[in-house]
Amino acid sequence: MFWNVARKEWKLLIKEKGTFFWLLGLPIVFIVLFGTIFSGVGGSSVKIPYIDLDQSSASTAFIEAIKSQGGYRLEAAAAAELNDKIQQIRDGKETALIVIPKGFGQGIASADGQPTTVTVYRDAAANSTVGPLLAVLENMANSYRENKLKAALQATGQSEAWQNQVMAAPFRVEDKQENAIESSGITQYVPGYTVMFVFFVIISMIRRFIGDKESGMTARLRSTPMKPISYLVGMWLAYLVVALVQCAALLAFGHWVYGMRLGDVSAVCLLVFVLALCGTGLGLAMSMMVRSENQGIAFTQLLTMGGAVLGGLWFPIDLMPKTMQNIGHFTPQFWAQKAFQDIIVRGMHIGDIWRSLLVLALIALAGLTVAMLRFKSFMKTALG
C-alpha cells in the first residue's frame, strides 16, 4: 500500500511546474553564482586608478610590478583628476587611488635614508578589497629596501658569500598540505548547497501533509483498506527518493561541469543516503507537529537558513567566532558539510566519517520517532 502512496506523490510532484526549479534549478543557480564569484572564475579583477606624478622609468616599473601581482586592474589617471578621484572614493564610487609622488625615482635611489611616500586613498568600507593591495605595496617596499641594502653591502667590498649571508632571511616558511587533495570555492559551494536544499524538501512535505488534511483526503483513508501507517511510510519514501535524486543531480553537476573531485564514491553515496534520511525524518516530524502551512514554512526557513549559516554551508565555519562555531555543532548541516569536506577535500573514507554519519542518523531517528508519536494526533485533527 505504501508503494502506491509514493507513486501517487511522485506523479503529483512531476505535474507541479515549480518542482524541478525549486529542487534542482535554484540550487544550481546558487552554485553557479557563488562558485563564479568566490572562485575567481573568469579572471575578475578590481579596478584601481593611479596617478603618476613622477613619470620616471622607476615609477613605470613600480606600476608594472603591481600589475604583475594579479587581482587588480590599474588604470592611469591625470594629475588634474586627483581631487575628483578622492571625492569619488568619499562617495563610494571608487575603491582606492594610488598616487606616486614627484621625485619617486630619485627617492628610492637616494642614499640619504629619507623614504619617499606612496599614498593610497581608499574607501574605509572596502577593507577586504584594499587590504590585499596594501599588503602587496608593503611587500614591494620591503623588496626595494632589500635591494638598497644589497647595494650598500656591495659598496663595502666584502665577498659575495658574506653579502648573501647577511641578506639571508632568519627563517623560511615551508608550506606542507597534510590532508587536502583539492580545495576551492567549488568544493565549498557544491556540497554546501546540496546539503542546504535537502532540507528545503521539508517545505514540500509540509505542504502535502497539510494539503491532504485540509482537503479531507487524510480523513478518507478510514474508508479504505489502507492502514494509516502505510500513508505515512509512503509519503516518507516518496520524499526520501526525491532527496536522493536531488543530491545525486547536484553533485553530478559539480563533478561534470566544474570538474569537482568526488573522492570515495561509496562514502559519498552512504553520506547522501543518511543525509536524505535526516532531512526527510525532520520533515515528517515537522509535518506532524505544525498546525498550518505558514507555520511550517516559517520553522523550515529558520532550520534551513539558520543551519546554513551556523553549519558552514555558505562560507568556511573557521571564519566565524568560536562561540558560533560551537553552536554550529548542534546543527545537522554542520555534520553533513564536514563529512563532504572530509571526503572531497581530505580524501577520507567511510571509516573516517563515522562520527558525522552517526550524528545524522541519530537526528533522522529522532525525527522519525517524533513523527510516529505524533501521527495519531495528526490523524485525529484530520478527522475533526
C-alpha positions as CSV (number, residue, x, y, z in Angstrom):
1,M,0.0,0.0,0.0
2,F,2.7,2.5,0.9
3,W,4.3,2.0,-2.5
4,N,1.1,3.2,-4.2
5,V,1.2,6.3,-2.0
6,A,4.8,7.0,-3.0
7,R,3.9,6.6,-6.7
8,K,1.0,9.0,-6.4
9,E,3.2,11.5,-4.7
10,W,5.9,11.3,-7.5
11,K,3.2,11.8,-10.2
12,L,2.0,14.9,-8.4
13,L,5.4,16.3,-8.0
14,I,6.2,15.8,-11.7
15,K,3.0,17.6,-12.6
16,E,3.8,20.6,-10.5
17,K,5.6,23.2,-12.7
18,G,7.8,24.6,-10.0
19,T,9.1,21.3,-8.6
20,F,12.2,21.0,-10.8
21,F,13.1,24.6,-10.4
22,W,12.9,24.6,-6.6
23,L,14.6,21.3,-6.1
24,L,17.2,21.4,-8.9
25,G,17.2,24.7,-10.8
26,L,17.5,27.1,-7.9
27,P,20.4,25.2,-6.1
28,I,22.2,25.1,-9.5
29,V,21.8,28.8,-9.9
30,F,23.2,29.4,-6.4
31,I,26.2,27.1,-7.1
32,V,27.0,28.8,-10.4
33,L,26.6,32.3,-8.9
34,F,28.6,31.9,-5.7
35,G,31.1,29.5,-7.3
36,T,31.8,32.1,-10.0
37,I,32.1,35.0,-7.6
38,F,34.3,33.4,-4.9
39,S,36.3,31.0,-7.1
40,G,37.6,33.7,-9.4
41,V,36.1,32.1,-12.4
42,G,36.6,34.4,-15.4
43,G,39.7,36.1,-14.1
44,S,37.8,39.0,-12.5
45,S,39.9,41.9,-11.1
46,V,39.3,45.1,-9.2
47,K,39.9,48.4,-11.0
48,I,42.3,50.7,-9.2
49,P,43.1,54.1,-10.7
50,Y,46.6,55.6,-10.2
51,I,48.2,59.0,-10.7
52,D,51.9,59.0,-11.6
53,L,53.3,62.4,-10.7
54,D,56.9,61.3,-11.3
55,Q,56.6,59.9,-14.8
56,S,60.0,58.2,-14.5
57,S,61.3,54.8,-15.5
58,A,61.3,53.9,-11.8
59,S,57.6,54.8,-11.3
60,T,56.7,53.0,-14.5
61,A,58.5,49.9,-13.3
62,F,56.7,50.2,-9.9
63,I,53.3,50.2,-11.6
64,E,54.2,47.2,-13.8
65,A,55.3,45.3,-10.7
66,I,51.9,45.9,-9.0
67,K,50.1,44.8,-12.2
68,S,52.2,41.6,-12.2
69,Q,50.8,40.6,-8.8
70,G,47.3,40.0,-10.4
71,G,43.9,40.6,-8.9
72,Y,44.0,44.3,-9.7
73,R,43.5,46.3,-12.9
74,L,45.4,49.5,-12.7
75,E,44.2,52.4,-14.8
76,A,46.1,55.7,-15.3
77,A,44.5,59.0,-14.3
78,A,45.7,62.5,-14.9
79,A,47.1,64.7,-12.1
80,A,44.3,67.1,-12.6
81,E,41.8,64.4,-11.6
82,L,43.2,64.0,-8.1
83,N,40.5,65.9,-6.2
84,D,37.7,64.3,-8.3
85,K,39.1,60.8,-7.7
86,I,39.3,61.4,-3.9
87,Q,35.7,62.7,-3.9
88,Q,34.5,59.6,-5.8
89,I,36.1,57.5,-3.1
90,R,34.3,59.5,-0.4
91,D,31.0,59.0,-2.3
92,G,31.6,55.2,-2.6
93,K,32.0,55.3,-6.4
94,E,35.7,54.3,-6.4
95,T,37.5,51.8,-4.1
96,A,41.0,53.2,-4.0
97,L,43.6,55.5,-5.6
98,I,47.3,55.2,-5.7
99,V,49.4,58.4,-6.0
100,I,53.1,58.1,-6.9
101,P,54.8,61.4,-5.8
102,K,57.1,63.5,-7.9
103,G,60.7,62.5,-7.2
104,F,59.8,58.9,-6.6
105,G,62.6,57.6,-8.8
106,Q,65.2,59.8,-7.1
107,G,63.8,59.0,-3.7
108,I,64.2,55.2,-4.0
109,A,67.7,55.6,-5.5
110,S,68.8,58.1,-2.8
111,A,71.3,57.0,-0.1
112,D,70.3,59.7,2.4
113,G,67.9,57.4,4.1
114,Q,64.8,59.6,3.6
115,P,61.9,57.4,2.4
116,T,59.6,58.6,-0.4
117,T,55.8,58.2,0.3
118,V,53.4,56.5,-2.0
119,T,49.8,57.5,-0.9
120,V,46.8,55.2,-1.1
121,Y,43.5,56.9,-0.8
122,R,40.8,54.2,0.0
123,D,37.2,53.6,0.9
124,A,37.1,52.8,4.6
125,A,34.3,50.3,3.9
126,A,36.3,48.3,1.3
127,N,38.9,46.8,3.7
128,S,38.5,43.3,2.2
129,T,39.3,44.6,-1.3
130,V,42.0,47.1,-0.5
131,G,43.7,45.1,2.3
132,P,45.5,42.7,-0.2
133,L,46.6,45.7,-2.2
134,L,48.2,47.3,0.9
135,A,49.9,44.0,1.6
136,V,51.3,44.0,-1.9
137,L,52.6,47.5,-1.6
138,E,54.3,46.7,1.8
139,N,56.0,43.6,0.3
140,M,57.2,45.8,-2.6
141,A,58.5,48.4,-0.2
142,N,60.5,45.6,1.6
143,S,61.8,44.4,-1.7
144,Y,63.1,47.9,-2.6
145,R,64.6,48.1,0.9
146,E,66.4,44.8,0.4
147,N,67.8,46.0,-3.0
148,K,69.0,49.2,-1.4
149,L,70.7,47.3,1.4
150,K,72.3,44.9,-1.0
151,A,73.7,47.8,-3.0
152,A,75.2,49.3,0.3
153,L,76.7,45.9,1.1
154,Q,78.3,45.6,-2.3
155,A,79.9,49.1,-1.8
156,T,81.7,47.7,1.3
157,G,83.8,45.4,-0.9
158,Q,83.0,42.3,1.1
159,S,82.8,38.9,-0.5
160,E,79.6,37.9,-2.3
161,A,79.2,34.9,0.1
162,W,79.3,37.3,3.1
163,Q,76.8,39.6,1.5
164,N,74.4,36.7,0.8
165,Q,74.8,35.5,4.4
166,V,73.9,39.0,5.7
167,M,70.9,39.3,3.3
168,A,69.6,35.8,4.1
169,A,66.2,35.7,5.9
170,P,66.5,34.5,9.5
171,F,63.8,31.9,8.8
172,R,61.8,30.5,5.9
173,V,58.3,29.2,5.6
174,E,57.6,25.8,4.1
175,D,54.0,25.1,3.2
176,K,53.0,21.5,3.5
177,Q,49.5,20.3,3.0
178,E,49.0,17.2,5.0
179,N,45.4,16.2,4.1
180,A,44.0,18.4,1.4
181,I,43.6,16.8,-2.1
182,E,41.5,19.5,-3.7
183,S,40.2,22.7,-2.2
184,S,38.5,25.6,-3.9
185,G,35.3,27.6,-3.9
186,I,33.6,24.8,-5.8
187,T,34.4,22.2,-3.1
188,Q,32.7,24.6,-0.6
189,Y,29.6,25.6,-2.5
190,V,28.6,22.4,-4.4
191,P,28.3,20.2,-1.2
192,G,27.2,23.3,0.8
193,Y,24.1,24.0,-1.4
194,T,23.5,20.3,-1.9
195,V,23.1,20.0,1.9
196,M,21.1,23.2,2.2
197,F,18.5,22.3,-0.4
198,V,17.9,18.8,1.0
199,F,16.3,20.5,4.0
200,F,14.1,22.6,1.6
201,V,12.3,19.4,0.8
202,I,10.7,19.8,4.2
203,I,8.5,22.6,2.8
204,S,7.1,20.3,0.1
205,M,6.4,17.6,2.7
206,I,4.6,20.1,5.0
207,R,2.5,21.4,2.1
208,R,1.4,18.0,1.0
209,F,0.5,16.7,4.5
210,I,-1.3,19.9,5.4
211,G,-3.0,20.0,2.0
212,D,-4.2,16.4,2.3
213,K,-5.5,17.1,5.8
214,E,-7.4,20.2,4.7
215,S,-8.8,18.7,1.6
216,G,-10.2,15.7,3.6
217,M,-8.1,13.2,1.8
218,T,-6.4,12.1,5.0
219,A,-9.8,11.6,6.7
220,R,-11.0,9.4,3.8
221,L,-8.2,6.9,4.5
222,R,-10.5,5.5,7.2
223,S,-12.9,4.3,4.5
224,T,-10.1,2.4,2.5
225,P,-8.3,-0.8,3.3
226,M,-5.1,1.1,3.6
227,K,-3.6,1.4,7.0
228,P,-2.8,5.0,8.1
229,I,0.8,4.0,8.8
230,S,1.1,3.0,5.2
231,Y,0.2,6.5,4.2
232,L,2.9,7.9,6.5
233,V,5.6,5.5,5.2
234,G,4.6,6.0,1.6
235,M,4.9,9.8,1.9
236,W,8.2,9.5,3.6
237,L,9.5,7.1,0.9
238,A,8.4,9.5,-1.8
239,Y,10.4,12.4,-0.5
240,L,13.3,10.2,0.5
241,V,13.8,9.3,-3.2
242,V,13.3,13.0,-4.2
243,A,16.1,14.0,-1.8
244,L,18.4,11.2,-3.1
245,V,17.8,12.3,-6.7
246,Q,18.4,15.9,-5.8
247,C,21.7,15.2,-4.1
248,A,22.9,13.0,-6.9
249,A,22.0,15.6,-9.6
250,L,23.7,18.5,-7.8
251,L,26.9,16.5,-7.0
252,A,27.0,15.3,-10.6
253,F,26.6,18.8,-11.8
254,G,29.6,19.9,-9.7
255,H,31.6,16.9,-11.0
256,W,30.9,17.2,-14.7
257,V,30.6,20.9,-15.1
258,Y,33.3,22.1,-12.7
259,G,35.4,19.0,-12.6
260,M,35.0,18.7,-8.8
261,R,36.6,15.5,-7.5
262,L,34.1,13.4,-5.5
263,G,36.6,11.2,-3.7
264,D,35.4,7.9,-2.3
265,V,32.1,7.4,-4.2
266,S,30.9,4.7,-1.8
267,A,31.4,7.1,1.1
268,V,29.6,9.9,-0.8
269,C,26.7,7.5,-1.6
270,L,26.3,6.4,2.1
271,L,26.6,10.0,3.2
272,V,23.9,11.1,0.7
273,F,21.6,8.3,1.9
274,V,22.0,9.2,5.6
275,L,21.6,12.9,4.8
276,A,18.3,12.2,2.9
277,L,17.1,10.2,5.9
278,C,17.9,13.1,8.2
279,G,16.2,15.7,6.1
280,T,13.1,13.7,5.4
281,G,13.0,12.4,9.0
282,L,12.9,16.0,10.2
283,G,10.4,16.8,7.5
284,L,8.0,14.1,8.8
285,A,8.4,15.3,12.4
286,M,7.6,18.9,11.4
287,S,4.7,17.9,9.2
288,M,3.1,16.1,12.2
289,M,3.7,19.0,14.6
290,V,2.8,22.2,12.7
291,R,-0.7,23.5,12.7
292,S,-0.6,25.3,9.4
293,E,1.4,25.6,6.2
294,N,2.6,29.1,7.0
295,Q,3.9,28.0,10.4
296,G,5.7,25.0,8.9
297,I,7.3,27.2,6.2
298,A,8.5,29.6,8.9
299,F,10.1,26.8,11.0
300,T,11.6,25.3,7.9
301,Q,13.2,28.6,6.8
302,L,14.6,29.0,10.3
303,L,16.1,25.5,10.2
304,T,17.4,25.7,6.7
305,M,18.8,29.3,6.6
306,G,20.0,29.3,10.2
307,G,21.6,25.9,9.8
308,A,23.2,27.0,6.5
309,V,25.0,29.9,8.3
310,L,25.9,28.1,11.5
311,G,26.8,24.9,9.7
312,G,29.3,26.5,7.4
313,L,27.4,25.9,4.1
314,W,27.9,29.4,2.7
315,F,31.4,30.0,3.9
316,P,34.0,28.0,5.9
317,I,33.0,27.7,9.5
318,D,36.5,28.6,10.6
319,L,35.7,32.2,9.6
320,M,33.1,32.5,12.3
321,P,33.6,33.4,16.0
322,K,34.4,30.5,18.3
323,T,31.0,30.7,20.0
324,M,29.2,30.5,16.7
325,Q,31.3,27.5,15.7
326,N,30.4,25.7,18.9
327,I,26.7,26.4,18.3
328,G,27.1,25.1,14.7
329,H,28.0,21.7,16.0
330,F,24.3,21.3,17.1
331,T,23.1,21.6,13.5
332,P,22.8,18.6,11.1
333,Q,24.1,20.9,8.3
334,F,27.5,21.1,10.1
335,W,28.0,17.4,10.2
336,A,26.8,16.8,6.7
337,Q,29.1,19.5,5.3
338,K,32.0,18.3,7.4
339,A,31.6,14.8,6.1
340,F,31.5,16.1,2.5
341,Q,34.6,18.1,3.1
342,D,36.4,15.2,4.7
343,I,35.7,13.0,1.6
344,I,36.1,15.5,-1.2
345,V,38.9,17.8,0.2
346,R,40.7,15.5,2.5
347,G,40.3,12.2,0.7
348,M,38.8,10.3,3.7
349,H,36.7,7.1,3.5
350,I,33.6,5.7,5.3
351,G,35.6,4.6,8.4
352,D,36.9,8.2,8.8
353,I,33.4,9.9,8.7
354,W,31.6,7.5,11.1
355,R,31.0,10.3,13.6
356,S,29.2,12.5,11.1
357,L,27.2,9.6,9.8
358,L,26.2,8.7,13.4
359,V,25.0,12.2,14.3
360,L,23.0,12.5,11.1
361,A,21.5,9.0,11.7
362,L,20.5,9.8,15.3
363,I,18.8,13.1,14.1
364,A,17.0,11.1,11.5
365,L,15.9,8.5,14.1
366,A,14.7,11.3,16.4
367,G,12.7,12.9,13.6
368,L,11.1,9.6,12.7
369,T,10.3,8.8,16.3
370,V,8.6,12.1,16.8
371,A,6.6,11.6,13.6
372,M,5.4,8.2,14.8
373,L,4.4,9.5,18.2
374,R,2.6,12.5,16.7
375,F,0.9,10.6,13.9
376,K,-2.2,9.6,15.9
377,S,-2.7,13.2,17.0
378,F,-2.3,14.3,13.3
379,M,-4.9,11.8,12.2
380,K,-7.3,12.9,14.9
381,T,-7.1,16.5,13.8
382,A,-7.7,15.3,10.2
383,L,-10.9,13.5,11.2
384,G,-12.1,16.6,13.0
